[in-house]
Amino acid sequence: MIPVAAGCEASVKRQLVALGYGDRPADAGRISLTGDFSDVARLNVFLRAGERVLVELGSFPAHTFDELFEGVFSLPWEEFLSPHSAILMDGKSYKSRLGAIKAAGGVAKKAIIRRLSEKLGVRTFDEKGERAVVGVSILNDVASVTLDTSGDGLHKRGYRVRTYDAPLRETVAAAIVEGSYFRAGKPFADLFCGSGTLPVEAAMYALNIAPNAAREFDFTKWKCVDKTVLLRARAEAADVRRSGEIAPLFAGDISPRAVEIAKFHAERAGVARHIVFAHADMRAFTSEEKYGVLISNPPYGERIGVDGDLFSLYRDFAGVFRRLPDWSCYFLSAYPEAERAFGRCPKKRRFYNAHIPCTLYAYPGAKPPRGAAEGEGGGAVSAE
Ligand SMILES: C[S@@+](CC[C@H](N)C(=O)[O-])C[C@H]1O[C@@H](n2cnc3c(N)ncnc32)[C@H](O)[C@@H]1O
């Protein structure tokens, strides 16, 4: 099961098709598929816009705490966990009699410990070892029990370690880039780059770099997992990575500190040489290139203060875009006056960033001559 944030569903679905898992429906913020641990490894390594990868161990009716206990107890926990596993419970309940989810989590944890104690013949559980996040979600009195294979959320690629104001979640940035007209070879510019999330995700996308090839995941510590599955997924990622040059991406920001942080993050992600950084006011941007794509996340006031007024900033941003006749522009913002200031938007999509509802405003530009590029979403290459 892949939990997916609002706005990112279509991007995850397209990537699953490209990875060979077919067209899977998204239901209540999750996409489900069947597979083994090599699939778990591939999904964790390759997915750009999914939040995490869970495995469902079982699902059963749970009208009462006794039913919940029995259902959880019947699952083969000894194949995954050890007496040292640090078991963390996570849960939610909707339209169900067992609405007290904290109490339900306590009952489920007791059942896991009882099962481990009986099957492993141990009485003490120090919980000082590897993390195991168990999810219990109860919907219409049916409990679904999952283990989180990812551990840290998949947005934690490992490159973004320094803090800067109002950063964009990496998974949201990846979904915006993937759903845009941007493809390797096309000009790209983020004129408000902040800590660099959009240009880094765009460069990784253009180079077909699997975003999480270098990091660790919780599932490799489980007893039943063959550790080579992750090595194989990493080898596949290395194989499909595009070699050679791509058109350089542009990342600018009015704050020198932001530019310095963005550069640092791009270096950590291994894409710095593909990005041209500039400490510049966006009003100075212009380009002779054709069919480029502007993707930005301008300030919107809620989390970041700006001098001057936002309305004129957005109006001036629209002026910059108008000087680039064949370009497309996408920007994510929670500024309520954004559309009035920038101009009527033909295509809008809802996202959440740090729990703030935001709108992605899309202004698709002219189509390049035939054969030169593809449309929005779905221009990905192999293993994408
Ligand atoms: C919401 S933040 C961008 C966050 C970024 N997407 C990230 O993930 O870190 C907006 C950025 O716009 C920059 N900014 C504000 N006014 C600007 C201007 N006139 N020209 C260029 N950048 C500007 C701010 O310095 C800030 O870094």
The ligand as a Gaussian input file, in Angstrom:
#p B3LYP/6-31G(d) Opt

LIG

0 1
 C        8.158000      29.759000      -0.544000
 S        9.862000      30.115000      -0.705000
 C       10.428000      28.885000      -1.845000
 C       10.687000      27.588000      -1.164000
 C       11.319000      26.541000      -2.053000
 N       10.390000      26.016000      -3.033000
 C       11.907000      25.390000      -1.210000
 O       11.511000      24.243000      -1.381000
 O       12.765000      25.695000      -0.367000
 C        9.868000      31.583000      -1.660000
 C       11.237000      32.133000      -2.012000
 O       11.067000      33.279000      -2.842000
 C       12.172000      34.137000      -2.626000
 N       11.830000      35.476000      -3.165000
 C       11.002000      36.431000      -2.651000
 N       10.934000      37.495000      -3.468000
 C       11.711000      37.214000      -4.547000
 C       12.045000      37.918000      -5.745000
 N       11.550000      39.136000      -6.001000
 N       12.880000      37.321000      -6.627000
 C       13.403000      36.103000      -6.392000
 N       13.134000      35.396000      -5.252000
 C       12.292000      35.937000      -4.351000
 C       12.375000      34.073000      -1.127000
 O       13.699000      34.464000      -0.801000
 C       12.093000      32.585000      -0.848000
 O       13.286000      31.850000      -0.848000

